[in-house]
Amino acid sequence: MSNNVAYAIVKAGGRQEKVSVGSIVVMNKIEGEAGDKVELEPILLVEGDKVITSADGISATVTGEIVRAEKGPKIDIIKYKNKTGYRKRMGHRQQLTRVKITSIA
């Protein structure tokens, strides 16, 4: 496969993301430090007019480099029951990883 693939659809942290070389993807936390290499599973590759899906058998690999670990936006969780005085307030911030796509080959 040549190195001039326009873009690929990959499985990234439970979701599917459209990536190309040089793009940055924010996904659910993956193990590794900043600078580590990561391989993502391609589902679909598009190169000009040619489209290859996982059903056709993709021989290419999508590699990326971990840029940094970060946290998502704060989500407020509020539980309330009327007339009983029950109130509970919690928060959550999802652990995320920022990955830069280095090659699709």
Gaussian input, Z-matrix of N, CA and C with variables (Angstrom, degrees):
# hf/3-21g

backbone

0 1
 N
 C     1     B1
 C     2     B2     1     A1
 N     3     B3     2     A2     1     D1
 C     4     B4     3     A3     2     D2
 C     5     B5     4     A4     3     D3
 N     6     B6     5     A5     4     D4
 C     7     B7     6     A6     5     D5
 C     8     B8     7     A7     6     D6
 N     9     B9     8     A8     7     D7
 C    10    B10     9     A9     8     D8
 C    11    B11    10    A10     9     D9
 N    12    B12    11    A11    10    D10
 C    13    B13    12    A12    11    D11
 C    14    B14    13    A13    12    D12
 N    15    B15    14    A14    13    D13
 C    16    B16    15    A15    14    D14
 C    17    B17    16    A16    15    D15
 N    18    B18    17    A17    16    D16
 C    19    B19    18    A18    17    D17
 C    20    B20    19    A19    18    D18
 N    21    B21    20    A20    19    D19
 C    22    B22    21    A21    20    D20
 C    23    B23    22    A22    21    D21
 N    24    B24    23    A23    22    D22
 C    25    B25    24    A24    23    D23
 C    26    B26    25    A25    24    D24
 N    27    B27    26    A26    25    D25
 C    28    B28    27    A27    26    D26
 C    29    B29    28    A28    27    D27
 N    30    B30    29    A29    28    D28
 C    31    B31    30    A30    29    D29
 C    32    B32    31    A31    30    D30
 N    33    B33    32    A32    31    D31
 C    34    B34    33    A33    32    D32
 C    35    B35    34    A34    33    D33
 N    36    B36    35    A35    34    D34
 C    37    B37    36    A36    35    D35
 C    38    B38    37    A37    36    D36
 N    39    B39    38    A38    37    D37
 C    40    B40    39    A39    38    D38
 C    41    B41    40    A40    39    D39
 N    42    B42    41    A41    40    D40
 C    43    B43    42    A42    41    D41
 C    44    B44    43    A43    42    D42
 N    45    B45    44    A44    43    D43
 C    46    B46    45    A45    44    D44
 C    47    B47    46    A46    45    D45
 N    48    B48    47    A47    46    D46
 C    49    B49    48    A48    47    D47
 C    50    B50    49    A49    48    D48
 N    51    B51    50    A50    49    D49
 C    52    B52    51    A51    50    D50
 C    53    B53    52    A52    51    D51
 N    54    B54    53    A53    52    D52
 C    55    B55    54    A54    53    D53
 C    56    B56    55    A55    54    D54
 N    57    B57    56    A56    55    D55
 C    58    B58    57    A57    56    D56
 C    59    B59    58    A58    57    D57
 N    60    B60    59    A59    58    D58
 C    61    B61    60    A60    59    D59
 C    62    B62    61    A61    60    D60
 N    63    B63    62    A62    61    D61
 C    64    B64    63    A63    62    D62
 C    65    B65    64    A64    63    D63
 N    66    B66    65    A65    64    D64
 C    67    B67    66    A66    65    D65
 C    68    B68    67    A67    66    D66
 N    69    B69    68    A68    67    D67
 C    70    B70    69    A69    68    D68
 C    71    B71    70    A70    69    D69
 N    72    B72    71    A71    70    D70
 C    73    B73    72    A72    71    D71
 C    74    B74    73    A73    72    D72
 N    75    B75    74    A74    73    D73
 C    76    B76    75    A75    74    D74
 C    77    B77    76    A76    75    D75
 N    78    B78    77    A77    76    D76
 C    79    B79    78    A78    77    D77
 C    80    B80    79    A79    78    D78
 N    81    B81    80    A80    79    D79
 C    82    B82    81    A81    80    D80
 C    83    B83    82    A82    81    D81
 N    84    B84    83    A83    82    D82
 C    85    B85    84    A84    83    D83
 C    86    B86    85    A85    84    D84
 N    87    B87    86    A86    85    D85
 C    88    B88    87    A87    86    D86
 C    89    B89    88    A88    87    D87
 N    90    B90    89    A89    88    D88
 C    91    B91    90    A90    89    D89
 C    92    B92    91    A91    90    D90
 N    93    B93    92    A92    91    D91
 C    94    B94    93    A93    92    D92
 C    95    B95    94    A94    93    D93
 N    96    B96    95    A95    94    D94
 C    97    B97    96    A96    95    D95
 C    98    B98    97    A97    96    D96
 N    99    B99    98    A98    97    D97
 C   100   B100    99    A99    98    D98
 C   101   B101   100   A100    99    D99
 N   102   B102   101   A101   100   D100
 C   103   B103   102   A102   101   D101
 C   104   B104   103   A103   102   D102
 N   105   B105   104   A104   103   D103
 C   106   B106   105   A105   104   D104
 C   107   B107   106   A106   105   D105
 N   108   B108   107   A107   106   D106
 C   109   B109   108   A108   107   D107
 C   110   B110   109   A109   108   D108
 N   111   B111   110   A110   109   D109
 C   112   B112   111   A111   110   D110
 C   113   B113   112   A112   111   D111
 N   114   B114   113   A113   112   D112
 C   115   B115   114   A114   113   D113
 C   116   B116   115   A115   114   D114
 N   117   B117   116   A116   115   D115
 C   118   B118   117   A117   116   D116
 C   119   B119   118   A118   117   D117
 N   120   B120   119   A119   118   D118
 C   121   B121   120   A120   119   D119
 C   122   B122   121   A121   120   D120
 N   123   B123   122   A122   121   D121
 C   124   B124   123   A123   122   D122
 C   125   B125   124   A124   123   D123
 N   126   B126   125   A125   124   D124
 C   127   B127   126   A126   125   D125
 C   128   B128   127   A127   126   D126
 N   129   B129   128   A128   127   D127
 C   130   B130   129   A129   128   D128
 C   131   B131   130   A130   129   D129
 N   132   B132   131   A131   130   D130
 C   133   B133   132   A132   131   D131
 C   134   B134   133   A133   132   D132
 N   135   B135   134   A134   133   D133
 C   136   B136   135   A135   134   D134
 C   137   B137   136   A136   135   D135
 N   138   B138   137   A137   136   D136
 C   139   B139   138   A138   137   D137
 C   140   B140   139   A139   138   D138
 N   141   B141   140   A140   139   D139
 C   142   B142   141   A141   140   D140
 C   143   B143   142   A142   141   D141
 N   144   B144   143   A143   142   D142
 C   145   B145   144   A144   143   D143
 C   146   B146   145   A145   144   D144
 N   147   B147   146   A146   145   D145
 C   148   B148   147   A147   146   D146
 C   149   B149   148   A148   147   D147
 N   150   B150   149   A149   148   D148
 C   151   B151   150   A150   149   D149
 C   152   B152   151   A151   150   D150
 N   153   B153   152   A152   151   D151
 C   154   B154   153   A153   152   D152
 C   155   B155   154   A154   153   D153
 N   156   B156   155   A155   154   D154
 C   157   B157   156   A156   155   D155
 C   158   B158   157   A157   156   D156
 N   159   B159   158   A158   157   D157
 C   160   B160   159   A159   158   D158
 C   161   B161   160   A160   159   D159
 N   162   B162   161   A161   160   D160
 C   163   B163   162   A162   161   D161
 C   164   B164   163   A163   162   D162
 N   165   B165   164   A164   163   D163
 C   166   B166   165   A165   164   D164
 C   167   B167   166   A166   165   D165
 N   168   B168   167   A167   166   D166
 C   169   B169   168   A168   167   D167
 C   170   B170   169   A169   168   D168
 N   171   B171   170   A170   169   D169
 C   172   B172   171   A171   170   D170
 C   173   B173   172   A172   171   D171
 N   174   B174   173   A173   172   D172
 C   175   B175   174   A174   173   D173
 C   176   B176   175   A175   174   D174
 N   177   B177   176   A176   175   D175
 C   178   B178   177   A177   176   D176
 C   179   B179   178   A178   177   D177
 N   180   B180   179   A179   178   D178
 C   181   B181   180   A180   179   D179
 C   182   B182   181   A181   180   D180
 N   183   B183   182   A182   181   D181
 C   184   B184   183   A183   182   D182
 C   185   B185   184   A184   183   D183
 N   186   B186   185   A185   184   D184
 C   187   B187   186   A186   185   D185
 C   188   B188   187   A187   186   D186
 N   189   B189   188   A188   187   D187
 C   190   B190   189   A189   188   D188
 C   191   B191   190   A190   189   D189
 N   192   B192   191   A191   190   D190
 C   193   B193   192   A192   191   D191
 C   194   B194   193   A193   192   D192
 N   195   B195   194   A194   193   D193
 C   196   B196   195   A195   194   D194
 C   197   B197   196   A196   195   D195
 N   198   B198   197   A197   196   D196
 C   199   B199   198   A198   197   D197
 C   200   B200   199   A199   198   D198
 N   201   B201   200   A200   199   D199
 C   202   B202   201   A201   200   D200
 C   203   B203   202   A202   201   D201
 N   204   B204   203   A203   202   D202
 C   205   B205   204   A204   203   D203
 C   206   B206   205   A205   204   D204
 N   207   B207   206   A206   205   D205
 C   208   B208   207   A207   206   D206
 C   209   B209   208   A208   207   D207
 N   210   B210   209   A209   208   D208
 C   211   B211   210   A210   209   D209
 C   212   B212   211   A211   210   D210
 N   213   B213   212   A212   211   D211
 C   214   B214   213   A213   212   D212
 C   215   B215   214   A214   213   D213
 N   216   B216   215   A215   214   D214
 C   217   B217   216   A216   215   D215
 C   218   B218   217   A217   216   D216
 N   219   B219   218   A218   217   D217
 C   220   B220   219   A219   218   D218
 C   221   B221   220   A220   219   D219
 N   222   B222   221   A221   220   D220
 C   223   B223   222   A222   221   D221
 C   224   B224   223   A223   222   D222
 N   225   B225   224   A224   223   D223
 C   226   B226   225   A225   224   D224
 C   227   B227   226   A226   225   D225
 N   228   B228   227   A227   226   D226
 C   229   B229   228   A228   227   D227
 C   230   B230   229   A229   228   D228
 N   231   B231   230   A230   229   D229
 C   232   B232   231   A231   230   D230
 C   233   B233   232   A232   231   D231
 N   234   B234   233   A233   232   D232
 C   235   B235   234   A234   233   D233
 C   236   B236   235   A235   234   D234
 N   237   B237   236   A236   235   D235
 C   238   B238   237   A237   236   D236
 C   239   B239   238   A238   237   D237
 N   240   B240   239   A239   238   D238
 C   241   B241   240   A240   239   D239
 C   242   B242   241   A241   240   D240
 N   243   B243   242   A242   241   D241
 C   244   B244   243   A243   242   D242
 C   245   B245   244   A244   243   D243
 N   246   B246   245   A245   244   D244
 C   247   B247   246   A246   245   D245
 C   248   B248   247   A247   246   D246
 N   249   B249   248   A248   247   D247
 C   250   B250   249   A249   248   D248
 C   251   B251   250   A250   249   D249
 N   252   B252   251   A251   250   D250
 C   253   B253   252   A252   251   D251
 C   254   B254   253   A253   252   D252
 N   255   B255   254   A254   253   D253
 C   256   B256   255   A255   254   D254
 C   257   B257   256   A256   255   D255
 N   258   B258   257   A257   256   D256
 C   259   B259   258   A258   257   D257
 C   260   B260   259   A259   258   D258
 N   261   B261   260   A260   259   D259
 C   262   B262   261   A261   260   D260
 C   263   B263   262   A262   261   D261
 N   264   B264   263   A263   262   D262
 C   265   B265   264   A264   263   D263
 C   266   B266   265   A265   264   D264
 N   267   B267   266   A266   265   D265
 C   268   B268   267   A267   266   D266
 C   269   B269   268   A268   267   D267
 N   270   B270   269   A269   268   D268
 C   271   B271   270   A270   269   D269
 C   272   B272   271   A271   270   D270
 N   273   B273   272   A272   271   D271
 C   274   B274   273   A273   272   D272
 C   275   B275   274   A274   273   D273
 N   276   B276   275   A275   274   D274
 C   277   B277   276   A276   275   D275
 C   278   B278   277   A277   276   D276
 N   279   B279   278   A278   277   D277
 C   280   B280   279   A279   278   D278
 C   281   B281   280   A280   279   D279
 N   282   B282   281   A281   280   D280
 C   283   B283   282   A282   281   D281
 C   284   B284   283   A283   282   D282
 N   285   B285   284   A284   283   D283
 C   286   B286   285   A285   284   D284
 C   287   B287   286   A286   285   D285
 N   288   B288   287   A287   286   D286
 C   289   B289   288   A288   287   D287
 C   290   B290   289   A289   288   D288
 N   291   B291   290   A290   289   D289
 C   292   B292   291   A291   290   D290
 C   293   B293   292   A292   291   D291
 N   294   B294   293   A293   292   D292
 C   295   B295   294   A294   293   D293
 C   296   B296   295   A295   294   D294
 N   297   B297   296   A296   295   D295
 C   298   B298   297   A297   296   D296
 C   299   B299   298   A298   297   D297
 N   300   B300   299   A299   298   D298
 C   301   B301   300   A300   299   D299
 C   302   B302   301   A301   300   D300
 N   303   B303   302   A302   301   D301
 C   304   B304   303   A303   302   D302
 C   305   B305   304   A304   303   D303
 N   306   B306   305   A305   304   D304
 C   307   B307   306   A306   305   D305
 C   308   B308   307   A307   306   D306
 N   309   B309   308   A308   307   D307
 C   310   B310   309   A309   308   D308
 C   311   B311   310   A310   309   D309
 N   312   B312   311   A311   310   D310
 C   313   B313   312   A312   311   D311
 C   314   B314   313   A313   312   D312

   B1=1.4459
   B2=1.5194
   B3=1.2918
   B4=1.4575
   B5=1.5269
   B6=1.3349
   B7=1.4531
   B8=1.5214
   B9=1.3230
   B10=1.4594
   B11=1.5247
   B12=1.3274
   B13=1.4635
   B14=1.5167
   B15=1.3032
   B16=1.4563
   B17=1.5279
   B18=1.3292
   B19=1.4574
   B20=1.5231
   B21=1.3275
   B22=1.4604
   B23=1.5245
   B24=1.3344
   B25=1.4548
   B26=1.5258
   B27=1.3405
   B28=1.4583
   B29=1.5175
   B30=1.3496
   B31=1.4599
   B32=1.5162
   B33=1.3337
   B34=1.4620
   B35=1.5236
   B36=1.2999
   B37=1.4576
   B38=1.5073
   B39=1.3286
   B40=1.4549
   B41=1.5182
   B42=1.3073
   B43=1.4669
   B44=1.5167
   B45=1.3149
   B46=1.4585
   B47=1.5144
   B48=1.3333
   B49=1.4590
   B50=1.5231
   B51=1.3277
   B52=1.4626
   B53=1.5238
   B54=1.3425
   B55=1.4602
   B56=1.5207
   B57=1.3112
   B58=1.4568
   B59=1.5177
   B60=1.3188
   B61=1.4599
   B62=1.5255
   B63=1.3205
   B64=1.4577
   B65=1.5145
   B66=1.3338
   B67=1.4689
   B68=1.5269
   B69=1.3216
   B70=1.4565
   B71=1.5247
   B72=1.3371
   B73=1.4566
   B74=1.5289
   B75=1.3248
   B76=1.4616
   B77=1.5168
   B78=1.3469
   B79=1.4626
   B80=1.5156
   B81=1.3252
   B82=1.4605
   B83=1.5207
   B84=1.3249
   B85=1.4516
   B86=1.5305
   B87=1.3335
   B88=1.4614
   B89=1.5238
   B90=1.3118
   B91=1.4574
   B92=1.5222
   B93=1.3153
   B94=1.4529
   B95=1.5157
   B96=1.3168
   B97=1.4586
   B98=1.5217
   B99=1.3268
   B100=1.4628
   B101=1.5232
   B102=1.3221
   B103=1.4616
   B104=1.5238
   B105=1.3337
   B106=1.4708
   B107=1.5248
   B108=1.3276
   B109=1.4651
   B110=1.5203
   B111=1.3464
   B112=1.4642
   B113=1.5189
   B114=1.3383
   B115=1.4649
   B116=1.5195
   B117=1.3327
   B118=1.4571
   B119=1.5142
   B120=1.3193
   B121=1.4675
   B122=1.5247
   B123=1.3513
   B124=1.4666
   B125=1.5264
   B126=1.3291
   B127=1.4573
   B128=1.5227
   B129=1.3348
   B130=1.4558
   B131=1.5226
   B132=1.3298
   B133=1.4639
   B134=1.5172
   B135=1.3262
   B136=1.4582
   B137=1.5192
   B138=1.3239
   B139=1.4622
   B140=1.5264
   B141=1.3235
   B142=1.4555
   B143=1.5230
   B144=1.3440
   B145=1.4627
   B146=1.5260
   B147=1.3161
   B148=1.4588
   B149=1.5322
   B150=1.3400
   B151=1.4660
   B152=1.5216
   B153=1.3418
   B154=1.4624
   B155=1.5195
   B156=1.3307
   B157=1.4589
   B158=1.5245
   B159=1.3317
   B160=1.4611
   B161=1.5291
   B162=1.3450
   B163=1.4661
   B164=1.5256
   B165=1.3372
   B166=1.4626
   B167=1.5248
   B168=1.3064
   B169=1.4671
   B170=1.5161
   B171=1.3094
   B172=1.4628
   B173=1.5196
   B174=1.3247
   B175=1.4585
   B176=1.5236
   B177=1.3139
   B178=1.4659
   B179=1.5214
   B180=1.3344
   B181=1.4561
   B182=1.5220
   B183=1.3215
   B184=1.4615
   B185=1.5213
   B186=1.3307
   B187=1.4541
   B188=1.5157
   B189=1.3166
   B190=1.4544
   B191=1.5072
   B192=1.3247
   B193=1.4538
   B194=1.5246
   B195=1.3243
   B196=1.4603
   B197=1.5204
   B198=1.3364
   B199=1.4570
   B200=1.5183
   B201=1.3378
   B202=1.4627
   B203=1.5282
   B204=1.3283
   B205=1.4614
   B206=1.5169
   B207=1.3285
   B208=1.4613
   B209=1.5124
   B210=1.3235
   B211=1.4582
   B212=1.5184
   B213=1.3288
   B214=1.4591
   B215=1.5136
   B216=1.3211
   B217=1.4612
   B218=1.5305
   B219=1.3162
   B220=1.4569
   B221=1.5267
   B222=1.3209
   B223=1.4524
   B224=1.5260
   B225=1.3219
   B226=1.4591
   B227=1.5183
   B228=1.3276
   B229=1.4536
   B230=1.5250
   B231=1.3142
   B232=1.4528
   B233=1.5222
   B234=1.3441
   B235=1.4596
   B236=1.5217
   B237=1.3107
   B238=1.4580
   B239=1.5217
   B240=1.3153
   B241=1.4639
   B242=1.5155
   B243=1.2905
   B244=1.4554
   B245=1.5351
   B246=1.3225
   B247=1.4676
   B248=1.5281
   B249=1.3072
   B250=1.4637
   B251=1.5232
   B252=1.3037
   B253=1.4562
   B254=1.5211
   B255=1.3374
   B256=1.4625
   B257=1.5179
   B258=1.3200
   B259=1.4734
   B260=1.5103
   B261=1.3019
   B262=1.4577
   B263=1.5161
   B264=1.3153
   B265=1.4619
   B266=1.5168
   B267=1.3379
   B268=1.4614
   B269=1.5170
   B270=1.3142
   B271=1.4522
   B272=1.5166
   B273=1.3143
   B274=1.4621
   B275=1.5175
   B276=1.3213
   B277=1.4656
   B278=1.5207
   B279=1.3243
   B280=1.4586
   B281=1.5237
   B282=1.3312
   B283=1.4628
   B284=1.5269
   B285=1.3299
   B286=1.4529
   B287=1.5219
   B288=1.3309
   B289=1.4607
   B290=1.5151
   B291=1.3317
   B292=1.4607
   B293=1.5298
   B294=1.3441
   B295=1.4552
   B296=1.5159
   B297=1.3370
   B298=1.4612
   B299=1.5294
   B300=1.3246
   B301=1.4629
   B302=1.5274
   B303=1.3483
   B304=1.4618
   B305=1.5261
   B306=1.3375
   B307=1.4758
   B308=1.5173
   B309=1.3260
   B310=1.4645
   B311=1.5199
   B312=1.3281
   B313=1.4662
   B314=1.5131
   A1=109.04
   A2=118.07
   A3=121.34
   A4=110.61
   A5=115.89
   A6=121.16
   A7=113.25
   A8=120.18
   A9=121.34
   A10=111.81
   A11=116.66
   A12=121.74
   A13=108.26
   A14=117.26
   A15=121.16
   A16=110.68
   A17=117.36
   A18=119.90
   A19=110.49
   A20=114.95
   A21=121.78
   A22=108.36
   A23=115.54
   A24=122.00
   A25=105.72
   A26=117.47
   A27=121.50
   A28=110.19
   A29=115.26
   A30=121.04
   A31=106.37
   A32=115.82
   A33=120.30
   A34=109.48
   A35=116.33
   A36=120.15
   A37=114.72
   A38=118.00
   A39=120.88
   A40=114.18
   A41=117.48
   A42=121.65
   A43=108.83
   A44=115.29
   A45=120.94
   A46=108.25
   A47=116.15
   A48=121.55
   A49=109.39
   A50=115.80
   A51=122.18
   A52=107.19
   A53=116.73
   A54=120.87
   A55=110.53
   A56=115.42
   A57=123.41
   A58=106.25
   A59=117.14
   A60=121.01
   A61=108.95
   A62=115.97
   A63=121.50
   A64=114.52
   A65=117.95
   A66=119.41
   A67=110.06
   A68=115.96
   A69=122.39
   A70=108.38
   A71=115.94
   A72=122.86
   A73=108.31
   A74=116.62
   A75=121.75
   A76=106.88
   A77=116.62
   A78=121.33
   A79=109.84
   A80=116.33
   A81=120.64
   A82=109.25
   A83=116.24
   A84=122.18
   A85=112.06
   A86=114.73
   A87=121.40
   A88=107.51
   A89=116.33
   A90=121.13
   A91=109.88
   A92=116.15
   A93=121.32
   A94=111.72
   A95=114.82
   A96=122.61
   A97=109.59
   A98=116.16
   A99=121.10
   A100=108.93
   A101=116.49
   A102=122.03
   A103=113.84
   A104=118.36
   A105=121.43
   A106=110.35
   A107=116.47
   A108=122.51
   A109=109.87
   A110=115.88
   A111=122.67
   A112=107.92
   A113=116.55
   A114=120.70
   A115=108.45
   A116=116.20
   A117=122.29
   A118=109.29
   A119=116.24
   A120=121.59
   A121=110.51
   A122=117.48
   A123=119.13
   A124=111.42
   A125=115.88
   A126=122.54
   A127=109.81
   A128=115.85
   A129=121.10
   A130=108.39
   A131=116.86
   A132=122.30
   A133=108.86
   A134=116.95
   A135=121.81
   A136=107.83
   A137=115.30
   A138=122.05
   A139=107.37
   A140=116.06
   A141=120.06
   A142=110.12
   A143=116.81
   A144=121.59
   A145=112.20
   A146=117.44
   A147=122.06
   A148=110.53
   A149=116.44
   A150=122.43
   A151=108.14
   A152=116.58
   A153=122.14
   A154=107.61
   A155=116.86
   A156=120.99
   A157=109.87
   A158=116.03
   A159=119.84
   A160=111.06
   A161=117.51
   A162=120.54
   A163=110.34
   A164=117.54
   A165=121.24
   A166=111.88
   A167=117.23
   A168=121.48
   A169=111.03
   A170=116.31
   A171=121.15
   A172=108.39
   A173=116.45
   A174=120.38
   A175=111.75
   A176=117.52
   A177=121.41
   A178=111.15
   A179=114.87
   A180=120.66
   A181=108.95
   A182=115.43
   A183=121.55
   A184=106.68
   A185=116.60
   A186=120.48
   A187=109.95
   A188=114.25
   A189=120.40
   A190=110.33
   A191=115.29
   A192=122.08
   A193=108.18
   A194=116.38
   A195=120.40
   A196=108.68
   A197=115.85
   A198=120.71
   A199=109.41
   A200=117.09
   A201=121.03
   A202=110.14
   A203=113.97
   A204=121.16
   A205=107.13
   A206=116.41
   A207=120.11
   A208=109.77
   A209=115.67
   A210=121.49
   A211=109.06
   A212=115.32
   A213=121.57
   A214=110.98
   A215=116.57
   A216=120.20
   A217=111.44
   A218=115.88
   A219=121.45
   A220=109.83
   A221=115.38
   A222=121.95
   A223=106.85
   A224=117.78
   A225=122.29
   A226=109.85
   A227=115.64
   A228=122.22
   A229=106.58
   A230=117.05
   A231=121.36
   A232=108.73
   A233=116.09
   A234=121.83
   A235=107.53
   A236=116.59
   A237=121.63
   A238=109.25
   A239=116.12
   A240=120.59
   A241=108.23
   A242=114.71
   A243=122.08
   A244=111.27
   A245=117.25
   A246=126.03
   A247=115.08
   A248=119.95
   A249=120.83
   A250=112.04
   A251=117.91
   A252=120.82
   A253=113.42
   A254=117.23
   A255=121.01
   A256=109.44
   A257=114.41
   A258=121.29
   A259=107.42
   A260=116.10
   A261=120.57
   A262=107.98
   A263=115.57
   A264=119.77
   A265=108.13
   A266=116.03
   A267=122.06
   A268=107.94
   A269=115.68
   A270=121.40
   A271=110.21
   A272=116.09
   A273=121.25
   A274=109.48
   A275=116.25
   A276=121.78
   A277=107.38
   A278=116.58
   A279=122.41
   A280=110.29
   A281=115.85
   A282=121.30
   A283=108.57
   A284=117.96
   A285=123.35
   A286=110.79
   A287=115.42
   A288=122.29
   A289=108.63
   A290=115.75
   A291=121.87
   A292=107.57
   A293=116.65
   A294=122.73
   A295=110.09
   A296=116.83
   A297=122.00
   A298=108.45
   A299=117.00
   A300=122.11
   A301=108.45
   A302=115.72
   A303=120.38
   A304=113.07
   A305=117.19
   A306=117.64
   A307=111.27
   A308=113.77
   A309=122.86
   A310=104.82
   A311=115.78
   A312=118.34
   A313=111.15
   D1=139.27
   D2=-178.22
   D3=-79.44
   D4=166.67
   D5=-175.80
   D6=-90.27
   D7=5.59
   D8=-178.04
   D9=-102.51
   D10=45.53
   D11=177.41
   D12=-72.29
   D13=131.21
   D14=-178.78
   D15=-67.62
   D16=-53.13
   D17=176.86
   D18=-161.00
   D19=169.46
   D20=179.26
   D21=-140.58
   D22=152.68
   D23=171.52
   D24=-103.98
   D25=125.06
   D26=-176.37
   D27=-124.92
   D28=157.18
   D29=171.08
   D30=-82.73
   D31=122.68
   D32=-177.43
   D33=-137.96
   D34=100.96
   D35=174.67
   D36=62.49
   D37=43.89
   D38=178.09
   D39=84.94
   D40=-1.79
   D41=178.73
   D42=-128.04
   D43=173.59
   D44=174.64
   D45=-111.74
   D46=132.65
   D47=-177.14
   D48=-125.64
   D49=143.80
   D50=174.38
   D51=-91.08
   D52=120.80
   D53=-176.47
   D54=-129.95
   D55=154.65
   D56=170.32
   D57=-138.93
   D58=170.04
   D59=-178.07
   D60=-62.47
   D61=128.35
   D62=-179.68
   D63=95.18
   D64=-11.53
   D65=-179.18
   D66=-78.93
   D67=156.66
   D68=-179.70
   D69=-113.67
   D70=131.94
   D71=-177.46
   D72=-119.42
   D73=133.71
   D74=174.13
   D75=-104.50
   D76=120.22
   D77=-176.07
   D78=-132.28
   D79=171.21
   D80=175.73
   D81=-57.31
   D82=155.14
   D83=-173.18
   D84=-56.06
   D85=132.71
   D86=172.68
   D87=-122.56
   D88=154.34
   D89=-177.51
   D90=-71.94
   D91=141.54
   D92=176.85
   D93=137.82
   D94=161.96
   D95=179.08
   D96=-100.70
   D97=167.89
   D98=176.46
   D99=-61.38
   D100=132.26
   D101=-178.60
   D102=98.45
   D103=-12.98
   D104=178.68
   D105=-71.82
   D106=149.85
   D107=177.67
   D108=-87.99
   D109=144.80
   D110=-178.78
   D111=-134.02
   D112=140.21
   D113=173.65
   D114=-107.87
   D115=132.17
   D116=178.61
   D117=-110.72
   D118=148.33
   D119=-177.01
   D120=-85.17
   D121=115.43
   D122=178.80
   D123=-77.26
   D124=140.23
   D125=176.99
   D126=-105.38
   D127=-33.96
   D128=-176.43
   D129=-150.18
   D130=137.90
   D131=175.57
   D132=-121.95
   D133=137.45
   D134=177.45
   D135=-124.34
   D136=121.91
   D137=179.30
   D138=-131.42
   D139=97.51
   D140=-176.26
   D141=65.80
   D142=-119.83
   D143=178.05
   D144=-91.40
   D145=-7.44
   D146=-175.24
   D147=-91.30
   D148=124.28
   D149=179.14
   D150=-119.18
   D151=126.70
   D152=179.50
   D153=-119.72
   D154=124.92
   D155=178.84
   D156=-104.11
   D157=170.36
   D158=179.41
   D159=-66.98
   D160=-24.29
   D161=177.02
   D162=-68.33
   D163=-30.80
   D164=178.54
   D165=-79.77
   D166=-14.15
   D167=-178.37
   D168=91.35
   D169=101.74
   D170=-179.78
   D171=-96.00
   D172=124.87
   D173=177.76
   D174=-98.59
   D175=-0.17
   D176=-177.80
   D177=-86.65
   D178=160.02
   D179=175.06
   D180=-125.66
   D181=146.93
   D182=177.11
   D183=-111.87
   D184=119.20
   D185=-179.37
   D186=-115.41
   D187=149.09
   D188=179.80
   D189=-143.26
   D190=173.30
   D191=179.91
   D192=-126.08
   D193=133.05
   D194=179.34
   D195=-69.82
   D196=124.58
   D197=178.77
   D198=-86.85
   D199=-53.41
   D200=178.60
   D201=-167.29
   D202=163.26
   D203=172.09
   D204=-95.37
   D205=144.67
   D206=-179.77
   D207=-150.58
   D208=176.35
   D209=178.06
   D210=-116.06
   D211=147.30
   D212=178.08
   D213=-78.33
   D214=-176.81
   D215=179.37
   D216=-68.33
   D217=153.67
   D218=-179.70
   D219=-72.78
   D220=132.08
   D221=177.56
   D222=-111.24
   D223=124.49
   D224=178.68
   D225=-89.75
   D226=131.46
   D227=178.31
   D228=-117.79
   D229=116.86
   D230=-177.99
   D231=-123.06
   D232=124.76
   D233=175.65
   D234=-110.98
   D235=136.72
   D236=-176.44
   D237=-146.88
   D238=134.55
   D239=173.55
   D240=-122.22
   D241=128.26
   D242=-176.52
   D243=-66.60
   D244=140.82
   D245=171.76
   D246=69.58
   D247=-1.14
   D248=-179.07
   D249=-110.03
   D250=-10.10
   D251=-178.46
   D252=78.74
   D253=10.87
   D254=-179.13
   D255=-85.33
   D256=119.21
   D257=174.24
   D258=-138.79
   D259=135.97
   D260=177.76
   D261=-140.44
   D262=130.29
   D263=-178.89
   D264=-124.06
   D265=128.15
   D266=179.13
   D267=-134.34
   D268=167.96
   D269=176.16
   D270=-138.44
   D271=163.26
   D272=-179.86
   D273=-150.15
   D274=137.93
   D275=172.40
   D276=-129.26
   D277=119.99
   D278=-177.02
   D279=-72.45
   D280=137.68
   D281=175.46
   D282=-78.84
   D283=127.14
   D284=-176.55
   D285=-127.16
   D286=163.34
   D287=174.95
   D288=-131.73
   D289=133.38
   D290=178.01
   D291=-98.11
   D292=124.21
   D293=-176.43
   D294=-123.71
   D295=133.25
   D296=175.76
   D297=-101.71
   D298=127.59
   D299=-178.73
   D300=-77.50
   D301=123.91
   D302=-176.93
   D303=-100.71
   D304=-34.13
   D305=-179.49
   D306=-157.34
   D307=151.90
   D308=172.28
   D309=-129.14
   D310=105.73
   D311=-175.98
   D312=-138.60

